[in-house]
Amino acid sequence: MLQYKAAHDLYEYAPRYADYLVDTEIPEPASLYAQPDFGSISTRGEEDSLINVIGSSVSKRNPDRNMGVWMDIDNALPNSEYTHLAYQEYLKRYLRTAKGLDDNIGLLVAYLKQSGLYENTIIIYTSDQGLMFGEHDLIDKRWMYEESIRMPLIVRHPDKREAPQRSDLLINNTDFAPFLLDLVGRETPGYMQGRSFASVLEGVIPPDWRQATYYRFWMHRAYHDVPAHFGIRTKR
C-alpha cells in the first residue's frame, strides 16, 4: 500500500508546476455565488444567525475562515471579485498539487511494467474522502453533500479486461477489505461489517446489496467550522 501526499489545504505543490494553469480560467460552480437556501436551521441558525460562522467559505461569508484569506487575496476588493480570485488561486494550487500525485502514480506504473510485474498486479486507486470545491460557497470534505461524499475508486485487474467500465453500486469504505480479500481468494472474517463487491468485475451485482448507507460527522465545528451532522445516502 502506498499513501501519497494529501492534496489538502494549503496545497503545497512541487515548484516545477508553479506556472501550470497560470493563464487558465477555471470554471466556477454557480452555487459559489448564490446560496438562496443555505442548508437547514443547523447551518443557518435562528434568523440566519450562523450563516457567517458555519463552514469555511471561499468568499467573505465567513470572515474568519475563508479561502481568500489563505490565498492572500486583497480584502478591500468587492466580494464578487474577491471570491473569483480566491477560487481561481485555490483550484490552481489544488490542481498543481494533484498533478504531482499523477506524476508519482505514473512512476509506479512505469516501474511495474519495466519489472514485469504489471500483468500480475491489481491496482486500486482511492482516497479518504471527496472534497468540496466552492459548491455552496464551502470547502473541505466533511459535509454530507453530493460533491464531497463521493470518493474515487478505480480498479485495474489484469485478468478482468472485459469488466464493466463503470458501476453505480452503493458501497462504502467498510467494503474495501472484504473486496481485497475476495480478489485474492480469501474469506471475509465474521467481524468485518462490509461485503465484497468483486463480482461487479464480472458484471454481476451482488445479491441483496444495500440500498442506503449511513453517514455521520461528529466533531462539531472542530474542522473548518463544519457542524456535526448525520444522514442516509441512497442513489437519489
Buried (B, 14 or more C-beta within 10 A) or exposed (E): EEEBEEBEBEBEBBEEBEEBBEEEEBEBBEBBBEBEEBBEEEBBBEEEEBBBBBBBBBBBBBEEBBBBBBBEBEEEBEEEEBBBBBBBBBBBBBBBBBBBBEEEBEEEBEEBEEEEEBEEBBBBEEBEBBBBBBBBBBBBBBBBBEBBBEBEBEBBBEEBEEBEEEBEBBBBEEBBBBBBBBBEEEEBEEEEEBBBBBBBBEEEEBEEBBEEBEBEBEEEEEEBBBBEBEEEBEEE
